[in-house]
Amino acid sequence: MRLTPHVTLVASGAYGFDLTDPLDCHAYLVQGARHTALIDAGAGNSPLPLDLDVAPPDHLLLTHAHADHAGGAAELATRRPELRVRAGAAATHWIATGDEQGISLDKGKAAGYYPPDYTFAPCPTVEPIADNEEIDLGGGVVLRAVATPGHADGHTCYHLRTPDYTALFSGDCVFTGGRISLQNLHDCRVPEYAASLTRLAALDVDALFPGHHEISLARAGRHLAAARDTVARGLLPRSTT
């Protein structure tokens, strides 16, 4: 599903548009003049449909280690050995080793979100991406990593600049309406979450591409401002879960 001249939605599960496996998050393909990046990898139950009229990805940028976002990384890395897999430093060990406790998969199974037989395939090629690190895809299309801990340790959003518009791939940090995903998990941290929401609201953002639910193609800064304004009152925005 082409969303903008540079962004294609290639996966979306039951908490989105039911395009692929029900467990998949939204996964986005971002195309520049020279390179292509995939934002998130889905759960890995089935290969992502990348046989599109778009160049295959050179980079896989994971927003965080939860299985619905990173579970497909290992299959993609096997399919494309030249693919560079990146994630926030605090999440790389869990992704590389398939640590079920680290990625809170044990809690997800106990809650019934993941079936008992679901397995997270380790992706040992994952590398850390630094806060504010930029990836130039060519033709004025640039992705910048924005460290946003709170929903999970190592959570990273990706700010997109193009010649015509800006966008934010927000993972599970913030959704339309300024909603968030606050869960009772070992690395979900309220003060860090509040600081991340305030940081994101300062960005120039035309479009918002979250990890689930609705997408905003215009005036997306209003969603980030809604989250910031709630935090400024000493509260936390409404959670999606």
QUIURCOR-V152463 format. One record per backbone hydrogen bond with DSSP energy under -0.5 kcal/mol. CO is the residue of the C=O (numbers start at 1). NH is the residue of the N-H. E is the energy in kcal/mol with one decimal. If there is no record, write none. Layout:
# QUIURCOR-V152463
co nh e
CO NH E
CO NH E
This chain:
# QUIURCOR-V152463
co nh e
1 9 -3.2
6 31 -2.7
7 3 -2.6
7 4 -1.8
8 10 -0.7
8 29 -3.0
10 49 -0.6
11 27 -1.9
12 19 -2.0
12 20 -2.3
13 16 -1.4
13 18 -2.4
15 213 -3.5
21 24 -1.9
22 14 -2.1
24 13 -1.4
27 10 -2.6
27 11 -1.3
28 30 -0.5
28 39 -3.3
29 8 -2.4
29 31 -0.5
30 37 -2.7
35 32 -2.8
36 58 -3.3
36 59 -1.6
37 30 -3.6
38 40 -0.8
38 61 -3.1
39 28 -1.7
42 72 -2.1
48 50 -1.6
50 52 -1.9
52 54 -1.5
58 84 -2.4
59 38 -2.9
60 62 -0.6
60 86 -2.9
61 40 -1.9
63 156 -2.8
66 69 -1.9
66 70 -2.3
67 71 -2.1
68 25 -1.6
69 41 -3.2
70 73 -1.7
71 121 -0.5
72 76 -1.9
73 77 -2.6
74 78 -2.0
75 79 -2.5
76 80 -2.5
80 83 -2.4
83 85 -0.7
84 60 -2.8
85 127 -2.4
86 62 -2.7
87 129 -2.0
88 91 -2.1
88 92 -0.9
89 92 -0.7
89 93 -0.5
91 95 -2.0
92 96 -2.8
93 97 -1.9
94 98 -1.5
94 99 -1.5
95 123 -2.4
98 100 -0.8
99 103 -2.3
100 105 -2.1
100 106 -1.2
101 104 -1.0
104 108 -1.9
105 109 -2.4
106 110 -2.1
107 111 -1.9
108 113 -1.9
108 114 -1.3
109 112 -1.2
115 118 -2.0
119 121 -0.7
123 126 -1.7
127 87 -1.8
129 89 -0.6
130 133 -2.1
133 145 -2.7
135 137 -0.7
135 143 -2.5
137 34 -2.7
137 35 -2.5
138 33 -1.5
138 141 -0.8
140 142 -0.7
141 137 -2.7
141 138 -0.6
142 161 -2.8
143 135 -3.0
144 159 -2.9
145 132 -2.6
146 157 -2.7
148 151 -0.5
150 189 -1.7
152 155 -1.8
154 88 -0.6
155 148 -2.7
157 146 -2.9
158 160 -0.5
158 169 -2.8
159 144 -2.3
160 167 -2.1
161 142 -2.5
165 162 -1.9
166 206 -1.1
166 207 -1.7
167 160 -3.0
168 170 -0.8
168 209 -3.2
169 158 -2.0
170 173 -2.6
170 174 -0.6
171 211 -3.0
172 181 -0.5
175 178 -1.5
176 179 -0.8
179 175 -2.6
180 240 -3.2
181 183 -0.6
183 185 -2.0
185 188 -1.5
187 189 -0.7
189 193 -2.1
190 194 -2.6
191 195 -2.1
192 196 -2.3
193 197 -2.3
194 198 -1.9
195 199 -2.2
196 200 -2.5
197 201 -1.6
198 202 -0.6
199 202 -1.2
200 203 -1.9
203 205 -0.8
205 221 -1.0
206 220 -2.0
207 168 -1.9
208 210 -0.6
208 216 -2.2
209 170 -1.1
209 171 -0.6
211 26 -3.0
215 217 -0.5
216 208 -3.0
219 222 -1.4
220 223 -1.5
220 224 -1.1
221 225 -2.6
222 226 -1.7
223 227 -1.5
224 228 -2.3
225 229 -2.8
226 230 -1.5
227 231 -2.1
228 232 -2.3
229 233 -0.7
230 233 -0.8
230 235 -1.8
231 234 -2.1
238 180 -2.1
